[in-house]
Each structure stands twice: as structure tokens, then as C-alpha cells.
């Protein structure tokens, strides 16, 4: 899966430095940061557990990855910004 994220220049610089420090890639740093956030966010974990207990899998878990490959860039262009004013673009 490809994920394009718009971030501030300062955050990009820190990500690049962190990747160099870890002798890894920026993609690895982003993945690990998201794992950390998801594991530490008690409210999200509770929400996720309730959905799974009710037989509702989180979006995408019921669909094969190959079926989730449409180019959503056109839709993302018209998307509203998130709380931080940033847009996420998924491909």
C-alpha cells in the first residue's frame, strides 16, 4: 500500500534525521510511529475492540489488499482538511 502524507517541513527534517539515526527509511519511521500511537491511544483501542466484538471489522480488513488499489488522488484533491489542516492522500 502506498500512502502519501503532507507534513510540515520541520517534521520532514526530523523524520529524515531519525531515519538516519535508526539507519532505516522514513517509511519505517512513520510505520513505527503509527504503531506506537495506535498502541498507546486507549480510547482508540477501546473503540477498535468494540467494533471487532460486534463483528464489524475496521475498514479494509474485510477486503483483500489487491481490491483496495484504486487511485483516490482525485477524491483527495477535493477532500476537506483534517484537524491540523493537512490532507491525507491514499493510493
URHUBEL-V284511 format. One record per residue. N is the residue number from 1. RES is the residue in one letter. PSI is psi in whole degrees, -180 to 180 (999 if undefined). OMEGA is omega in whole degrees, -180 to 180 (* if undefined). BURIAL is # if it has 24 or more other ideal C-beta (glycine too) atoms within 12 Angstrom, else .. Layout:
((N,RES,PSI,OMEGA,BURIAL) (N,RES,PSI,OMEGA,BURIAL))
This chain:
((1,X,137,176,.) (2,X,136,180,.) (3,X,124,176,.) (4,X,131,-177,.) (5,X,133,175,#) (6,X,125,180,.) (7,X,161,177,.) (8,X,154,-179,.) (9,X,-39,179,.) (10,X,-42,179,.) (11,X,-39,178,.) (12,X,-43,179,.) (13,X,-44,178,.) (14,X,-38,179,.) (15,X,-44,179,#) (16,X,-41,179,.) (17,X,-40,179,.) (18,X,-40,178,.) (19,X,-42,178,.) (20,X,-43,179,.) (21,X,-41,-179,.) (22,X,-4,-175,.) (23,X,50,-178,.) (24,X,-161,179,.) (25,X,164,175,.) (26,X,-37,179,#) (27,X,-41,178,.) (28,X,-43,179,.) (29,X,-43,179,#) (30,X,-45,180,#) (31,X,-46,-179,.) (32,X,-36,178,.) (33,X,-42,178,.) (34,X,-41,177,.) (35,X,-44,180,.) (36,X,-47,179,.) (37,X,-48,-178,.) (38,X,-37,-180,.) (39,X,-28,-176,.) (40,X,-16,-177,.) (41,X,96,-176,.) (42,X,-39,-179,.) (43,X,-42,178,.) (44,X,-44,-180,.) (45,X,-42,179,.) (46,X,-45,179,.) (47,X,-45,-178,.) (48,X,-44,180,.) (49,X,-39,179,.) (50,X,-42,179,.) (51,X,-43,-180,.) (52,X,-37,179,.) (53,X,-30,179,.) (54,X,6,179,.) (55,X,9,178,.) (56,X,108,178,.) (57,X,149,175,.) (58,X,151,-178,.) (59,X,134,177,.) (60,X,-22,-177,.) (61,X,-19,179,.) (62,X,-6,-176,.) (63,X,132,177,.) (64,X,145,-179,.) (65,X,-38,-179,.) (66,X,-27,179,.) (67,X,-9,-177,.) (68,X,24,-171,.) (69,X,11,-178,.) (70,X,149,179,.) (71,X,112,-178,.) (72,X,14,-175,.) (73,X,-38,179,.) (74,X,-40,178,.) (75,X,-36,-179,.) (76,X,-31,180,.) (77,X,-34,180,.) (78,X,3,-176,.) (79,X,153,175,.) (80,X,156,-179,.) (81,X,155,176,.) (82,X,-172,-176,.) (83,X,-27,-179,.) (84,X,5,-180,.) (85,X,14,-179,.) (86,X,149,176,.) (87,X,144,173,.) (88,X,138,178,.) (89,X,125,-179,.) (90,X,141,174,.) (91,X,999,*,.))
